[in-house]
Structure formats: C-alpha cells, structure tokens
Amino acid sequence: MSEGKKIKRICVIDGQGGGIGSAIIKRLREVVDENVEILALGTNAIATSQMLKAGANRGASGENSIIHTVKQVDIVIGPIGIILANAMMGEVTPEISQSVSACGAKKLLLPLSQENIEIIGVSSSPFPHLIEEMIEKNLKEFIKKTSE
C-alpha cells in the first residue's frame, strides 16, 4: 500500500455459495488500485472463501463479523437481500439487515433477489451488465488512474 494515501475500504457481502460476491470482487480487482482494500463478508464460510479466492484482501464470516465491519467501511456492495431480514434462505438475519441499512457507508445494492420482491422501475439487465453499471456510475473515485 502506498505511503501517505488514505486507504479506502469496500466490503462485498454475499451468502450461500458466494457467486455474486465473487463476480463483483473479480471485476473490482481489475479497476481499483492498491489504495482500496476489498473486504469479503460472507454470511457463511463458503461464501467468504469464494470471495477471498476472487481477490479480496481480507474476509470474515457470520453475523457478528458483518455487523462489526460495515461500520468501518466506505462502501458496502451486495445483492438487495443484504438489507432484507431473513433473505438468502434465512442467512441474512434481522440483525445483519438492520446493521447494513443503518451503517454510514454508501450502499450499492444490486437488484437480485430470491425473495418475492419486485423493484418497480429497475431494468432486468443481466448480472454482468449490472456490475459494469455500478462501476461506471458509482465507483468513479475508487477506480485506478492509469495516467498516474
């Protein structure tokens, strides 16, 4: 990590098999520089492991890890289920959803849900397109500068 620059922290939260979080982290790793730390927060150890393999700097699993860590990051990224109590087949506890919703970090939520929820006004773009849109529209200050 470069001396004198403030490290920014992005956490990616996912559950079940960690596929969504892994795809997000792989793409983030391509566009952010060494002054951005990517944290993998899994609702279970399998999800965390997959996100670490995708290139996260550090990872932790479980309710307490998520509740504690979201208070210390600049951006939280994940599927919309991370703010819905009992989402992801019950892996998102009410405490997790409340802590993510209430934390001061900017939240970038992808409209992917296994729940019986439809978000009106949101296009049904393919997942890779959603990741690109998130990066282009919401992560400009975190994207590495090729001219530096």
N, C-alpha and C positions, 0 to 999 in steps of 0.2 A: 504494500500500500504506500502511496506517495506521502512524503512528509509535508506537513503544513496544510493539507486539504482535509476538510471535514468529511468523514465517511458518511455516506447516506445509506440507509437501510430499507430494503424492500423485503417484506415477507410474503410468501406464497403459501396459502392454506389449502389443503386438499385432504380427502379421505379415501376410503375404500382402497382401490389399487394405486392411487396417485397418478393416474394417467393425465388428467387435466393439468395438475401442478407440474408434472414433468415436462409437458409440452411448453408450458409458459416459461419455465426456467431455462430450457434449452434455447428458446428464442431470446429471452432476456440476456443470457450469457453472450450472445452474438452482438448485442448492441450497447451494453453498458460497459464502462471502464472499471479499473481496479478501485476506484473511489466509491463504488456501490457494492455493498455487501448484500447478497441474496440469502435469505433465511428460509429454510423449508420447515413448515409447521404441519405435521400430519395429525389427523385425528387418531391414527394408528401407526404402528411401526413400519408396516409395509409401505404405506403412502410416503412416509418420511424417507425411507430407504430409497425408493424410486426417485424421489426429488433430489436426494443427495447424488445419486448416480447421474442425474441430468445436469449437475453442475452447481448446485447450491453450495455456498461457503460453509454453512453450518445447518444443523437440523435438530429438531426435538419433536417428541410425540406426546399426545394426550392433552386433556382438558387444561390442566394447570400450566403446562408449557405455553399453550396458546393464549390463555388469559394473561399470563405474565408478560409475554413477549410483545403482544400487539400494542402495549403501552409505550414501547421503546423504539418503534419504527416510524419511518416517514410515510410509507405506503403499504397498504395491505391489498393483495390481489388474490382473487379466487372466484369460484362459482357463486352465484347468488345464494346458494344454500348455506353459506357460512354465516348468514345473518338470520336464518330461519331455524327456530328451535325444533329439534328432532329431525332435521333434514338428513340426507345421506343415510337412510335406513336407521336413523337414531344416533349416528355417530356425532352429529352436531348437537351437543347438549344445550339446554336453555342458557347455561352459564357462558358457553362459548359464543353463542349468537349474541347475547347481551354485551359481552366484553368487546367483541368485534364492532358491533353497532355503536357502542359508546366511546370507543377509543378515539383519540385526537388525530390519528393518521388519516390521510386521504385513502378512500376505499375505491378500488377499481374492481367492480363485480361483473362477471360475465353472465349473461342471461341463459345459463344452462341449469336445468333443474329436473330432477326425477320426481319432484313433488307435483301435486295437482295445482300448479300455479302457471298462469299465463300473464306475461307482462305486455300490456297494450302499448302499441307504438314502437315496439322493438322489432327490427327485422330478424328474420330467421337465417342469418348468414352462417355459412359453415364455420366450424370452430377455428381453423387456421386463419380465416379472414378476421374473426373477432380479435385474435391475438394481435394481428397486424394493425388493426384499427386502434386498439388500446395503446400500442407502442407509438404510433404516429400522432395520435391526438392527445394522449395523456402523459407520456413519459419523455417529452422533449428535453427537459432539464437534466434527465438522467442518462440520455443517450451519449455515447462516447463521441468525442470530437476527433475527426480524422485529420483536421488541419493543425492540431496541437502538437 
